[in-house]
Amino acid sequence: MKKIISVSMAIVMLLQVCIFAFAHFNAPALTKAEWDTLYNSLKDDNTLPMLCVGADETEVGLCWHADKETAVAQVRVADNADMNGAETFTGEKTDAENDEQVVCRVTVTGLKENSTYYYQWYSDNGWSKSCKYETKSFGDHKALVIGDIQIGGQTESTEVQSMNGYTWNSVLAEALSKNPDASFMLSAGDNTSTGQTAAEWQTLLMPEALRSLPLALAIGNHDKKGMMYNYYTNMPNEYFGKYFEGLDRDFWFRYGDVLYLVFDACSPSAADHMAMAKEAVEANPDAKWRIGVMHQALFGPGYSALDPETMILLNAVFSPIFDSFDVDLVLTGHSHLQGRSHFIWESSVVGKAESGKTYTDPRGTVYLNTNAICDQGSFSGSAQYMAYSFYDNDVTTYTTLEFEGDTLKIETKRGDNSELLDSLTLKKTKDFKDNGILQKLHRFVYKFVEFLGIVYQKIDNVVVAIRGGHF
Ligand SMILES: [Fe+2]
């Protein structure tokens, strides 16, 4: 009877895959029973690939584990599912977290906009199945934002992992069914919960949607409890800095008119964060928009305002970077509460950013904090810098950033039915000038913060060693 039920479920899942193959994303919303079948068929492996954003819109990265004896770091790409005339891209093999495998990382280049591609990676069983990847517009574009996927619930329980994976898949299915034009997804960190097991990454990568949706994943304090992020991701322009240690790294990428700066805010190395931002901004002087991503909820809702580590230390490290490089929007997570700030400049509100309104050439930065995918928070109360807070936290949320011409439309929606919760439109008519007196002043004063950051890092190393890991 069990076999008959399993086969029936497999057929139902296959039919769903076929039906959704006609949509832009193959992102089926599975029932819990269907998800459990999928989860159980994949949970004892760790070789699912991650599709990652590239250095710009013409590239994507792949990362997967393979048997050391047979691994080939190659991906092939064609314009047809039969893979006729496929082009092969070769990458690198590096050590894995275990002795039996290696990590394969390949970057696919030369992609054209609004095109359909099929790709295969070289797996333990030879060339994988072919997966469809559709590029979108390379100018105007839409990015999805989520936070704290937090797979694992700080336990190795397969029930918890499967439940987390089911929730994650459900949000992906909902978000992608309503946003088939999304180019990629940003995560504000805490992608995993213990940061120490391959199983968390395998579960995170189970949703079929992720074969065709590139990810850009910031590092959170939970990812930092271990080193697994290092072996399961392939982010572009990774910046390992002068003082960064262990897992620490920032990265950046460019898509259309937008420069995305992704910080590892768990490292207090101010000198490295500033240097990364400077390098990225100088390499992209024509980018109309600059979007920051970091984990901790700087100017976030709820208890973030009371957290001295965030509002004193991280404020000192990151606010001058966002102020001096005219960053328009900063995406954060960590507090598991959805909320958005007014316009902030030098740590103060310099203008209202009311829900539903459009602001042209505003001064200051908007901070948007994401709810968690798994384990939503519960805290009410608000800081004066908040423009919007969502305290109905037993539901998931996701945010879209839609860049069109001179405007950026930011919309936050429920993760279960896409009901609009909050929106804000920014319009930009002036170019960023990186040589103003205020920019220079910020960076001069910042030398002192850089010094204190290094001192703090040394102290933090001792504290983390005593604690036995990051919180
Ligand atoms: Fe966190």
Residues whose N, C-alpha, C, O or C-beta is under 5 A from the ligand:
A	BS01	LIG	D190 G220 N221 H222 H334
